[in-house]
Amino acid sequence: MRDVELGWKLIKFVKSNGILVVRNGAVIGTGAGQMSRVDSVRIALAKCGERCRGAVLLSDAFFPFPDSVETAAEHGISVVVETGGSIRDADVISTARKLNITLLFTGMRHFRH
């Protein structure tokens, strides 16, 4: 939970499709400024490499498709934090359950351009 809390405090400072990966009290990956949220996820995960296993991935807004959760699972992310509010939330939830990823909805968007 400390990684979730730290990441949620910091994600608001990452602009436009911001993604953070946090593990053991440190930011280990950041992705931002992309037109596609899943591209920001890929950039953040590439930055942290093998350290992603067991980490928390946070998004400044909702995931419009389950592809970001699928990508996170491929890299060993254990918790995904996002705002919720997509018309496809049910698909994202279903995918997280199928992949055994804890999915937390904050209900608050930090997305900025």
Contacts in CASP RR format, 6 or more apart in sequence:
PFRMAT RR
TARGET T0000
AUTHOR 0000-0000-0000
METHOD contacts of the structure
MODEL  1
MRDVELGWKLIKFVKSNGILVVRNGAVIGTGAGQMSRVDSVRIALAKCGE
RCRGAVLLSDAFFPFPDSVETAAEHGISVVVETGGSIRDADVISTARKLN
ITLLFTGMRHFRH
2 25 0 8 1.000
3 22 0 8 1.000
3 23 0 8 1.000
3 24 0 8 1.000
3 25 0 8 1.000
3 55 0 8 1.000
3 56 0 8 1.000
3 79 0 8 1.000
4 22 0 8 1.000
4 56 0 8 1.000
4 58 0 8 1.000
4 79 0 8 1.000
4 81 0 8 1.000
4 104 0 8 1.000
6 22 0 8 1.000
6 25 0 8 1.000
7 20 0 8 1.000
7 22 0 8 1.000
7 27 0 8 1.000
7 56 0 8 1.000
7 58 0 8 1.000
7 81 0 8 1.000
8 58 0 8 1.000
8 81 0 8 1.000
8 106 0 8 1.000
10 20 0 8 1.000
10 22 0 8 1.000
10 27 0 8 1.000
11 18 0 8 1.000
11 19 0 8 1.000
11 20 0 8 1.000
11 58 0 8 1.000
11 59 0 8 1.000
11 60 0 8 1.000
11 110 0 8 1.000
12 60 0 8 1.000
12 110 0 8 1.000
12 112 0 8 1.000
14 20 0 8 1.000
14 30 0 8 1.000
14 31 0 8 1.000
14 32 0 8 1.000
14 60 0 8 1.000
14 110 0 8 1.000
15 32 0 8 1.000
15 33 0 8 1.000
15 112 0 8 1.000
15 113 0 8 1.000
16 32 0 8 1.000
16 33 0 8 1.000
16 34 0 8 1.000
16 111 0 8 1.000
16 112 0 8 1.000
16 113 0 8 1.000
17 31 0 8 1.000
17 32 0 8 1.000
17 33 0 8 1.000
17 34 0 8 1.000
17 35 0 8 1.000
17 36 0 8 1.000
17 37 0 8 1.000
17 39 0 8 1.000
17 40 0 8 1.000
17 60 0 8 1.000
17 61 0 8 1.000
17 111 0 8 1.000
18 30 0 8 1.000
18 31 0 8 1.000
18 32 0 8 1.000
18 33 0 8 1.000
18 37 0 8 1.000
18 40 0 8 1.000
18 59 0 8 1.000
18 60 0 8 1.000
18 61 0 8 1.000
18 111 0 8 1.000
19 29 0 8 1.000
19 30 0 8 1.000
19 31 0 8 1.000
19 32 0 8 1.000
19 37 0 8 1.000
19 40 0 8 1.000
19 41 0 8 1.000
19 43 0 8 1.000
19 44 0 8 1.000
19 57 0 8 1.000
19 58 0 8 1.000
19 59 0 8 1.000
19 60 0 8 1.000
20 27 0 8 1.000
20 29 0 8 1.000
20 30 0 8 1.000
20 31 0 8 1.000
20 44 0 8 1.000
20 57 0 8 1.000
20 58 0 8 1.000
21 27 0 8 1.000
21 28 0 8 1.000
21 29 0 8 1.000
21 30 0 8 1.000
21 44 0 8 1.000
21 45 0 8 1.000
21 47 0 8 1.000
21 48 0 8 1.000
21 52 0 8 1.000
21 55 0 8 1.000
21 56 0 8 1.000
21 57 0 8 1.000
21 58 0 8 1.000
21 77 0 8 1.000
22 28 0 8 1.000
22 55 0 8 1.000
22 56 0 8 1.000
22 58 0 8 1.000
23 48 0 8 1.000
23 51 0 8 1.000
23 52 0 8 1.000
23 54 0 8 1.000
23 55 0 8 1.000
23 56 0 8 1.000
28 47 0 8 1.000
28 48 0 8 1.000
28 51 0 8 1.000
28 52 0 8 1.000
28 55 0 8 1.000
29 44 0 8 1.000
29 45 0 8 1.000
29 47 0 8 1.000
29 48 0 8 1.000
30 43 0 8 1.000
30 44 0 8 1.000
30 47 0 8 1.000
31 40 0 8 1.000
31 41 0 8 1.000
31 43 0 8 1.000
31 44 0 8 1.000
31 47 0 8 1.000
32 40 0 8 1.000
32 43 0 8 1.000
33 40 0 8 1.000
34 40 0 8 1.000
34 43 0 8 1.000
37 59 0 8 1.000
37 61 0 8 1.000
37 63 0 8 1.000
37 64 0 8 1.000
37 68 0 8 1.000
38 65 0 8 1.000
38 67 0 8 1.000
38 68 0 8 1.000
38 71 0 8 1.000
41 57 0 8 1.000
41 59 0 8 1.000
41 68 0 8 1.000
41 71 0 8 1.000
41 72 0 8 1.000
42 71 0 8 1.000
44 57 0 8 1.000
45 52 0 8 1.000
45 57 0 8 1.000
45 71 0 8 1.000
45 72 0 8 1.000
45 75 0 8 1.000
45 77 0 8 1.000
48 55 0 8 1.000
49 75 0 8 1.000
52 75 0 8 1.000
52 76 0 8 1.000
52 77 0 8 1.000
53 75 0 8 1.000
53 76 0 8 1.000
53 78 0 8 1.000
54 76 0 8 1.000
54 77 0 8 1.000
54 78 0 8 1.000
54 79 0 8 1.000
55 76 0 8 1.000
55 77 0 8 1.000
55 78 0 8 1.000
55 79 0 8 1.000
56 77 0 8 1.000
56 78 0 8 1.000
56 79 0 8 1.000
56 80 0 8 1.000
56 81 0 8 1.000
57 72 0 8 1.000
57 77 0 8 1.000
57 79 0 8 1.000
57 80 0 8 1.000
57 81 0 8 1.000
58 80 0 8 1.000
58 81 0 8 1.000
58 82 0 8 1.000
59 68 0 8 1.000
59 80 0 8 1.000
59 81 0 8 1.000
59 82 0 8 1.000
59 83 0 8 1.000
60 83 0 8 1.000
60 109 0 8 1.000
60 110 0 8 1.000
60 111 0 8 1.000
60 112 0 8 1.000
61 82 0 8 1.000
61 83 0 8 1.000
61 109 0 8 1.000
61 110 0 8 1.000
61 111 0 8 1.000
62 82 0 8 1.000
62 83 0 8 1.000
62 84 0 8 1.000
62 85 0 8 1.000
62 86 0 8 1.000
62 89 0 8 1.000
62 92 0 8 1.000
62 109 0 8 1.000
63 69 0 8 1.000
63 80 0 8 1.000
63 82 0 8 1.000
63 84 0 8 1.000
63 86 0 8 1.000
63 92 0 8 1.000
64 86 0 8 1.000
64 88 0 8 1.000
65 88 0 8 1.000
65 91 0 8 1.000
65 92 0 8 1.000
66 88 0 8 1.000
66 91 0 8 1.000
66 92 0 8 1.000
66 94 0 8 1.000
66 95 0 8 1.000
66 96 0 8 1.000
68 80 0 8 1.000
69 80 0 8 1.000
69 92 0 8 1.000
69 95 0 8 1.000
69 96 0 8 1.000
69 99 0 8 1.000
69 101 0 8 1.000
69 103 0 8 1.000
70 95 0 8 1.000
70 99 0 8 1.000
72 80 0 8 1.000
72 101 0 8 1.000
73 99 0 8 1.000
73 100 0 8 1.000
73 101 0 8 1.000
77 101 0 8 1.000
78 101 0 8 1.000
78 102 0 8 1.000
79 101 0 8 1.000
79 102 0 8 1.000
79 103 0 8 1.000
79 104 0 8 1.000
80 96 0 8 1.000
80 101 0 8 1.000
80 102 0 8 1.000
80 103 0 8 1.000
80 104 0 8 1.000
81 104 0 8 1.000
81 106 0 8 1.000
82 92 0 8 1.000
82 103 0 8 1.000
82 104 0 8 1.000
82 105 0 8 1.000
82 106 0 8 1.000
83 105 0 8 1.000
83 106 0 8 1.000
83 107 0 8 1.000
83 108 0 8 1.000
83 109 0 8 1.000
83 110 0 8 1.000
83 111 0 8 1.000
84 92 0 8 1.000
84 105 0 8 1.000
84 106 0 8 1.000
84 107 0 8 1.000
85 105 0 8 1.000
85 107 0 8 1.000
86 92 0 8 1.000
89 105 0 8 1.000
92 103 0 8 1.000
93 103 0 8 1.000
96 102 0 8 1.000
96 103 0 8 1.000
97 103 0 8 1.000
END
